[in-house]
Amino acid sequence: MTTIIGIKVKNRLESAVEVQAVLTKYGCFIKTRIGLHREINGECSPEGLILLEIINDIEAVEITNELCDIEDVEIQQMKF
């Protein structure tokens, strides 16, 4: 099964370091990572969206659980 995790980081300046630490910890299980953010008047938006393709269901659960513990982070999942 393939799991796609959508991570909305609502305050990138405050949460980015913690989010990156989780992604680094599980880096071997992340097949694809896409980062999206908007530009507002020439400046980066304070919000960001990261899409992950996870190759192992057990790690997908663990990544999701750790990311949910970070303030200003919202998680959504798709499974195929």
C-alpha positions in Angstrom: 0.0 0.0 0.0 1.2 3.5 -0.8 0.5 6.3 1.8 0.6 10.0 0.8 0.9 12.3 3.8 0.0 16.0 3.5 1.6 18.2 6.1 0.3 21.8 6.4 2.8 23.8 8.5 0.8 26.9 9.6 3.8 28.8 11.1 6.9 27.8 9.2 9.2 30.1 11.2 8.2 28.4 14.5 7.7 24.8 13.4 10.1 24.1 10.5 13.0 22.9 12.6 10.8 20.3 14.4 9.1 19.2 11.2 12.5 18.8 9.5 13.8 16.7 12.4 11.0 14.2 12.0 11.5 14.1 8.2 15.2 13.5 8.6 14.6 10.7 11.2 12.4 8.8 8.7 14.2 9.9 5.5 14.9 6.3 4.4 11.1 5.6 4.2 10.2 8.7 2.3 10.1 7.9 -1.4 9.0 11.3 -2.6 8.9 14.7 -0.9 7.4 17.8 -2.5 7.4 21.2 -0.7 4.9 23.9 -1.7 4.5 27.4 -0.5 3.1 30.6 -1.8 4.8 33.9 -2.3 3.0 37.0 -1.0 4.2 40.4 -2.3 7.7 39.0 -2.9 8.0 37.3 0.4 7.5 33.6 1.4 4.1 32.8 3.0 4.2 31.8 6.7 2.4 28.6 5.7 3.7 25.7 3.8 2.5 22.4 2.4 4.7 19.2 2.2 3.6 16.1 0.4 5.3 12.8 1.3 5.1 9.4 -0.4 5.8 6.8 2.3 7.0 3.3 1.3 6.2 1.5 4.6 2.8 1.6 6.4 4.3 1.2 9.9 6.6 4.2 9.4 3.7 6.2 7.9 1.8 5.8 11.2 4.9 6.7 13.2 5.7 9.8 11.1 2.1 10.9 11.3 2.0 10.5 15.1 5.2 12.5 15.6 4.1 15.3 13.3 0.7 15.5 15.0 2.6 16.4 18.2 4.1 19.5 16.7 2.2 22.8 17.3 0.8 24.5 14.1 1.0 21.3 12.0 -2.0 19.7 10.4 -1.9 16.2 8.8 -4.0 14.5 6.1 -3.5 11.1 4.6 -4.4 9.2 1.4 -3.9 5.5 1.0 -3.8 3.6 -2.3 
